[in-house]
Amino acid sequence: MAKINFYLLFNGNCEEAFNFYKSAFGIDFTFIGRYGDIPPQNGMPPISEDEKNKIENICLPIAEETVLMGADVCGYMAQNTVFGNNFSLYIEADSRGEADRLFAGLSTEGRVTMPMSEAHWGDYFGMFTDKFGVNWLINVRKNIG
């Protein structure tokens, strides 16, 4: 069964916000990735020096089944972000089959931003905005088939 978590977007202050959340919940991060950690991608512009230290992905487990995640919007993502609607629902699927089924169903008549594929961190990942304007991220961890 898939799990749903919140994914928050920030305009350069993601690390500050998540340090605040970390302090409030009293829990440590399970992952912090920066844009500078991303290897060069074919067809994508290089990451600017001023964006390399910004947060690409951060995870704070706030309960057994709930993870608060976030990132700073940079580059191509920044132009499509509307603050006040700067969140996505994040689904952690149990299998690639489940991820593909959910992606196909939820993205119908929507706008696919990234089709389901191997991500640079090794997981099977995709993202889209559904026909109602809700942003979705779907992921299957690399150690799960």
C-alpha positions in Angstrom: 0.0 0.0 0.0 1.4 3.4 -0.9 2.1 6.1 1.6 1.5 9.8 1.1 3.6 12.6 2.6 3.9 16.3 2.0 6.7 17.9 -0.1 7.2 21.6 0.6 8.9 24.1 -1.8 10.8 27.2 -0.6 12.4 30.2 -2.3 15.9 29.8 -0.9 15.1 29.3 2.8 14.4 25.6 2.8 17.3 24.8 5.1 16.3 27.5 7.6 12.7 26.2 7.6 13.7 22.6 8.1 16.1 23.5 10.9 13.1 25.1 12.6 10.9 22.0 12.0 13.8 19.8 13.2 14.0 21.8 16.4 10.3 21.7 17.0 10.0 18.0 16.4 13.3 17.1 18.1 14.2 14.7 15.3 17.2 14.6 12.9 17.1 14.6 9.1 17.4 11.3 7.3 18.7 12.9 4.1 20.0 16.3 3.0 20.9 16.7 -0.7 22.1 19.9 -2.4 21.8 21.0 -6.0 25.6 20.9 -6.2 25.5 17.2 -5.5 23.5 16.4 -8.7 25.7 15.0 -11.5 25.4 16.9 -14.8 22.3 15.8 -16.8 22.0 15.5 -20.5 19.8 18.2 -22.0 19.7 20.2 -18.7 21.5 23.5 -18.1 24.4 23.4 -15.6 23.5 24.4 -12.0 24.6 28.0 -11.3 27.2 28.6 -8.5 24.6 30.6 -6.4 22.2 27.6 -6.5 24.7 24.8 -5.7 24.3 25.1 -1.9 20.5 25.3 -2.0 18.5 22.2 -0.8 17.6 19.8 -3.6 15.9 17.4 -1.2 15.6 17.1 2.6 13.7 14.5 4.7 12.5 14.8 8.3 10.7 11.8 9.7 8.0 13.2 12.0 6.2 9.9 12.7 6.6 6.2 11.8 4.6 6.6 8.6 5.1 10.3 7.9 8.1 12.2 6.4 8.1 15.9 5.9 10.2 16.7 2.8 11.2 19.8 1.0 13.5 21.6 -1.5 14.4 25.1 -2.7 13.0 26.0 -6.1 15.7 26.7 -8.6 16.2 27.1 -12.3 13.4 25.7 -14.4 11.3 24.9 -11.3 11.2 28.4 -10.1 9.3 29.8 -13.1 6.4 27.3 -12.4 6.1 27.8 -8.6 3.3 29.8 -7.1 4.0 30.4 -3.4 0.9 29.7 -1.4 0.5 26.5 -3.6 4.1 25.4 -3.1 3.6 21.8 -2.1 3.3 18.4 -3.6 1.7 15.2 -2.4 4.5 12.6 -2.3 3.7 8.9 -2.8 6.1 6.2 -1.7 4.9 3.2 -3.7 5.6 -0.4 -2.7 6.6 -1.4 -6.3 7.3 -0.1 -9.8 4.0 -1.6 -10.9 2.1 0.3 -8.2 4.0 3.5 -9.1 3.2 3.1 -12.8 -0.5 2.4 -12.1 -0.8 5.4 -9.8 1.1 7.7 -12.1 -1.0 6.7 -15.1 -4.2 7.1 -13.3 -3.5 10.4 -11.4 -1.7 12.1 -14.3 -4.6 11.5 -16.8 -5.4 14.9 -18.5 -2.7 16.5 -16.3 0.8 17.8 -17.1 3.7 15.4 -16.8 6.8 17.2 -15.5 9.0 14.0 -15.3 7.9 10.6 -16.5 8.5 7.6 -14.3 12.2 6.8 -14.8 15.5 6.0 -12.9 16.4 9.2 -11.0 19.9 10.4 -10.4 19.8 9.2 -6.8 18.9 5.6 -8.0 15.1 5.5 -7.2 12.3 5.1 -9.7 10.7 8.5 -9.7 8.2 10.7 -11.6 6.3 13.9 -11.1 3.2 15.7 -12.6 0.4 18.1 -11.9 -3.0 16.6 -12.1 -5.9 18.1 -14.1 -7.0 19.9 -10.9 -3.7 21.6 -10.4 -2.4 19.4 -7.6 1.3 18.5 -7.7 2.3 14.9 -7.2 5.6 13.1 -6.8 5.8 9.3 -7.0 8.8 7.3 -5.9 9.9 3.7 -5.4 13.1 3.2 -3.4 15.9 1.6 -5.4 16.0 -1.4 -3.1 12.3 -2.2 -3.9 11.2 -3.6 -7.3 
